[in-house]
């Protein structure tokens, strides 16, 4: 087995997945701090903190961070989701020490300069506007908010403009101190990496990380409902969804296969019936999201407003039909798609690091 796991005395989990045939290594720190861990008065702070991590540390300016990575031809990035934040890099194997040092530096020693914060708040607000101006993006935020009413799991990852602009350097530092700890973090690497050497690197670089986070995760409860917003657009964007499964549920893979049969790929039932046979949409697909304690199934459709009255009954008929059974050939295709996707991802150090 190529995957090795070591838990340091601090509680920090260190994972490696060695790939003998590559000359690069992907490395990252995954933190259990996302939208669902926020309070209403600072919704969006997880994402803003992710942005600010790259704006300078006690040892490096923002430009130095960028230049040090570019000097070795590496790639450094981050993202925030509803249940975690990730900071990751991809470098040549000889530059792994630099990547670990930079990632630990931006997480443990961020400068949180007030001037840089003001600029980055403006950048995040522009990101909020951009998503709001993209109907096939913002509709999923509306769906999430409706599926998990008045709960952190339903709040937007980017937050709201007024709240984002109100967050201070002191509030960011407090959030970092409370949420970023050894017991809420996994540091992983995949590619040309030696496990024992990597553990030593990580233990040294993250020595100052607090042992325990002072937060707990509130359970999310799927509520469902209906949301509609009228805009002057050429297309109508629709999402129909249901409660799904947590990622450790015994039916996790069965649900994924069902979604594949229903609406993932050109041979799926929804694509064939709604787009190919009837021409009612340009885009239609289903997908699943799974978290630690809940999940959702969502079906997206983009169509002309005049086609909606005809589209909805056809969609509902297909959903009803799939509850009556699937064919052996459909199951075989879903298995093949799942297997191929998994095996293809195993060829990528970045995918294996994230996995």
C-alpha positions in Angstrom: 0.0 0.0 0.0 1.5 3.3 -1.0 -0.5 5.4 1.4 1.1 6.0 4.9 -0.3 7.9 7.8 1.4 9.2 10.9 -0.3 11.1 13.7 2.2 13.4 15.4 2.2 13.9 19.2 0.3 17.2 18.7 -2.5 15.3 16.9 -1.6 16.6 13.4 -2.2 13.9 10.8 0.5 13.5 8.1 -0.3 11.4 5.0 1.8 10.5 2.0 1.1 8.6 -1.2 4.3 7.7 -2.9 4.3 7.5 -6.8 7.5 5.9 -8.1 7.1 7.1 -11.7 6.9 10.9 -11.2 9.4 13.7 -10.5 7.0 16.1 -8.9 5.2 16.2 -5.5 1.8 17.8 -4.6 1.5 18.9 -1.0 -1.2 20.6 1.0 -2.8 21.4 4.3 -6.5 20.7 4.7 -8.2 22.4 7.6 -11.7 21.6 9.0 -12.7 25.3 8.9 -15.3 26.3 6.3 -18.6 28.1 6.1 -20.4 25.6 8.4 -18.0 26.6 11.2 -18.8 30.3 11.0 -21.2 32.5 13.0 -23.7 34.7 11.2 -21.8 37.9 12.0 -18.7 36.7 10.2 -20.1 34.7 7.3 -17.4 34.6 4.7 -14.5 34.9 7.1 -13.1 31.4 6.1 -12.8 32.5 2.5 -11.4 35.9 3.4 -8.8 34.3 5.6 -7.8 32.0 2.7 -7.2 35.1 0.6 -5.3 36.9 3.3 -2.9 34.0 3.9 -1.1 34.9 0.7 -0.8 38.6 1.5 2.4 38.4 3.5 3.8 36.8 6.7 6.2 37.8 9.4 9.0 36.6 7.1 7.7 37.1 3.6 5.9 39.8 1.7 3.1 38.8 -0.7 5.5 39.4 -3.6 8.2 37.2 -2.0 5.7 34.3 -1.6 4.8 34.5 -5.3 8.5 34.9 -6.4 9.8 32.0 -4.3 7.3 29.7 -5.9 7.8 31.0 -9.4 11.6 30.8 -8.9 11.3 27.0 -8.7 8.5 26.7 -11.3 6.0 25.7 -8.7 2.3 26.3 -8.3 0.6 27.6 -5.1 -3.1 28.0 -4.5 -6.0 27.5 -2.1 -9.8 27.2 -1.9 -12.6 27.3 0.6 -15.6 25.1 0.8 -18.5 24.7 3.2 -16.7 22.3 5.4 -13.0 22.9 4.9 -10.2 25.1 3.6 -7.2 23.8 1.6 -3.8 25.3 0.9 -1.7 23.4 -1.6 1.3 23.5 -3.9 2.9 21.4 -6.6 6.6 21.4 -7.1 9.6 19.4 -8.3 10.6 16.8 -5.7 13.7 18.7 -4.7 11.6 21.7 -3.7 9.3 19.9 -1.3 11.0 21.5 1.7 10.3 25.0 0.3 6.6 24.2 -0.4 6.1 22.9 3.2 7.9 26.0 4.6 5.7 28.4 2.6 2.5 26.6 3.4 3.3 26.5 7.1 4.4 30.1 7.1 1.2 31.5 5.6 -0.9 29.5 8.0 1.1 30.1 11.2 2.5 33.6 10.7 0.1 35.7 8.4 0.7 39.4 8.7 -2.9 40.5 8.5 -1.9 44.0 7.4 -4.9 46.4 7.5 -4.0 47.9 4.2 -3.7 44.5 2.5 -7.0 43.5 4.1 -8.9 46.5 2.7 -7.6 45.6 -0.8 -8.5 42.0 -0.5 -11.9 42.7 0.9 -12.6 44.7 -2.3 -11.3 41.7 -4.4 -13.7 39.3 -2.6 -16.6 41.7 -3.1 -15.9 41.7 -6.8 -15.9 37.9 -6.6 -19.3 38.0 -4.9 -20.6 40.3 -7.7 -19.2 38.0 -10.4 -20.9 35.0 -9.0 -24.2 36.9 -8.6 -23.9 37.9 -12.3 -23.5 34.3 -13.3 -26.9 32.6 -13.0 -25.7 29.0 -13.4 -23.3 29.7 -10.5 -25.5 31.6 -8.1 -28.4 29.2 -8.5 -26.5 26.6 -6.5 -26.0 29.1 -3.6 -29.8 29.7 -3.7 -30.3 25.9 -3.7 -28.0 25.4 -0.8 -29.6 28.2 1.2 -33.0 26.6 0.6 -31.9 23.1 1.3 -30.4 24.2 4.7 -32.5 27.1 5.8 -31.1 29.4 8.5 -28.1 27.1 9.0 -24.3 27.7 8.4 -24.4 24.9 5.9 -26.7 27.0 3.8 -24.8 30.2 3.9 -22.7 31.4 0.9 -19.0 30.5 1.0 -18.1 34.0 -0.2 -20.3 35.7 2.4 -22.2 38.9 1.9 -20.6 42.3 1.0 -21.5 44.1 4.2 -20.2 41.4 6.4 -17.0 40.9 4.4 -16.2 44.6 4.5 -16.8 44.7 8.3 -14.2 42.0 9.2 -11.1 43.4 11.0 -7.5 42.1 11.2 -8.1 41.3 14.8 -11.2 39.2 14.0 -9.3 37.3 11.4 -6.5 36.6 13.8 -9.0 35.4 16.4 -10.7 33.1 13.9 -7.3 31.7 12.8 -6.3 31.0 16.4 -9.6 29.3 17.3 -10.1 27.2 14.2 -6.6 26.3 12.9 -5.2 23.6 15.1 -3.4 20.2 14.9 -6.6 18.2 15.6 -8.5 20.0 12.7 -5.7 19.7 10.1 -4.3 17.1 7.7 -1.0 17.7 5.9 -0.6 15.4 2.9 1.7 14.8 0.0 1.6 12.7 -3.1 4.2 11.9 -5.8 8.0 11.7 -5.4 7.9 11.8 -1.6 9.5 9.8 1.2 7.1 9.4 4.2 9.6 9.5 7.0 11.4 12.5 5.6 8.1 14.3 5.0 6.9 13.6 8.6 10.1 15.2 9.9 9.6 18.3 7.6 6.0 18.7 8.7 6.7 18.2 12.4 9.4 20.9 12.3 7.4 23.4 10.2 4.2 23.1 12.1 5.6 22.9 15.6 3.9 26.1 16.7 0.5 24.9 15.6 -2.0 24.9 18.6 -3.0 21.3 19.6 -6.7 21.7 19.8 -9.4 23.9 18.1 -11.8 25.5 20.5 -14.9 24.9 18.2 -17.4 22.2 17.5 -19.3 21.5 14.4 -23.1 21.9 14.5 -25.1 19.2 12.8 -26.7 20.2 9.5 -30.4 19.4 8.8 -31.8 19.2 5.3 -35.0 21.2 5.2 -35.9 21.8 1.6 -38.3 24.3 0.2 -38.7 26.6 -2.8 -36.8 29.7 -4.0 -37.5 31.8 -7.1 -35.9 34.9 -8.4 -37.0 36.8 -11.5 -34.3 38.3 -13.7 -34.3 39.7 -17.2 -32.4 36.9 -18.8 -32.7 34.8 -22.0 -32.6 31.5 -20.0 -34.3 30.0 -17.0 -31.9 28.2 -14.6 -33.5 25.6 -12.4 -32.2 23.2 -9.7 -34.3 20.5 -8.3 -32.8 18.7 -5.3 -33.2 16.2 -2.5 -31.5 15.3 0.7 -28.5 13.0 0.1 -26.1 11.0 2.1 -23.0 11.6 4.3 -19.7 10.5 2.8 -19.4 7.6 5.3 -22.8 6.2 4.6 -22.9 2.6 3.4 -24.9 3.7 0.3 -22.5 6.5 -0.6 -21.3 4.7 -3.8 -24.8 3.4 -4.6 -26.1 7.0 -4.6 -23.2 8.1 -6.8 -24.0 5.3 -9.3 -27.7 6.3 -9.3 -26.8 9.9 -10.0 -24.5 8.8 -12.9 -27.4 6.8 -14.4 -29.8 9.6 -14.0 -27.9 12.6 -15.2 -24.1 12.3 -15.5 -22.8 11.8 -19.0 -24.2 11.8 -22.5 -25.8 8.3 -22.1 -27.7 9.3 -18.9 -31.4 9.2 -18.8 -31.9 12.9 -18.4 -29.5 13.9 -21.2 -31.0 11.4 -23.6 -34.7 12.1 -22.8 -34.6 15.8 -22.2 -31.9 17.1 -24.5 -31.4 14.5 -27.2 -35.0 13.3 -27.8 -37.0 16.5 -26.8 -34.4 19.3 -27.2 -35.8 21.1 -24.2 -32.5 22.2 -22.7 -29.0 23.1 -23.6 -27.6 21.8 -20.3 -29.0 19.2 -17.9 -27.1 17.1 -15.3 -27.3 15.6 -11.8 -24.6 15.6 -9.1 -24.2 14.7 -5.5 -22.5 16.4 -2.5 -21.6 14.6 0.6 -20.4 16.0 3.9 -19.6 14.5 7.3 -23.3 14.3 8.4 -25.5 15.0 5.4 -25.6 15.5 1.7 -27.6 16.6 -1.3 -28.6 15.4 -4.7 -29.1 18.2 -7.2 -30.3 18.3 -10.8 -29.5 21.4 -12.9 -31.3 22.5 -16.0 -30.8 25.5 -18.3 -33.6 26.2 -20.7 -35.7 28.9 -22.4 -38.5 30.3 -20.2 -41.2 29.1 -22.6 -40.0 25.5 -22.3 -40.2 25.3 -18.5 -43.9 24.2 -18.4 -43.1 21.2 -20.7 -39.7 20.5 -19.1 -40.8 20.0 -15.5 -43.3 17.2 -16.1 -40.8 15.3 -18.2 -38.1 15.7 -15.5 -40.5 14.5 -12.8 -41.5 11.5 -14.9 -37.8 10.5 -15.3 -37.2 10.8 -11.5 -40.3 8.7 -10.8 -39.2 6.2 -13.5 -35.8 5.6 -12.0 -37.3 4.7 -8.6 -38.9 1.7 -10.4 -35.6 0.2 -11.3 -32.5 0.4 -13.4 -31.1 -2.0 -16.0 -28.0 -4.2 -15.8 -26.4 -2.3 -18.7 -26.9 1.0 -16.9 -25.3 -0.3 -13.7 -22.4 -1.6 -15.8 -21.9 1.8 -17.4 -22.1 3.6 -14.1 -19.4 1.2 -12.7 -17.2 1.7 -15.7 -17.5 5.5 -15.4 -16.8 5.4 -11.6 -13.8 3.1 -12.1 -12.3 5.1 -15.0 -12.7 8.4 -13.1 -11.0 6.9 -10.0 -8.1 5.3 -12.0 -7.6 8.5 -14.1 -7.4 10.5 -10.9 -4.7 8.2 -9.5 -2.4 9.3 -12.3 -2.3 12.8 -10.9 -0.2 13.7 -7.8 -2.6 16.6 -7.1 -5.7 14.4 -7.1 -4.0 11.8 -4.9 -2.8 14.4 -2.5 -6.4 15.8 -2.2 -7.8 12.3 -1.9 
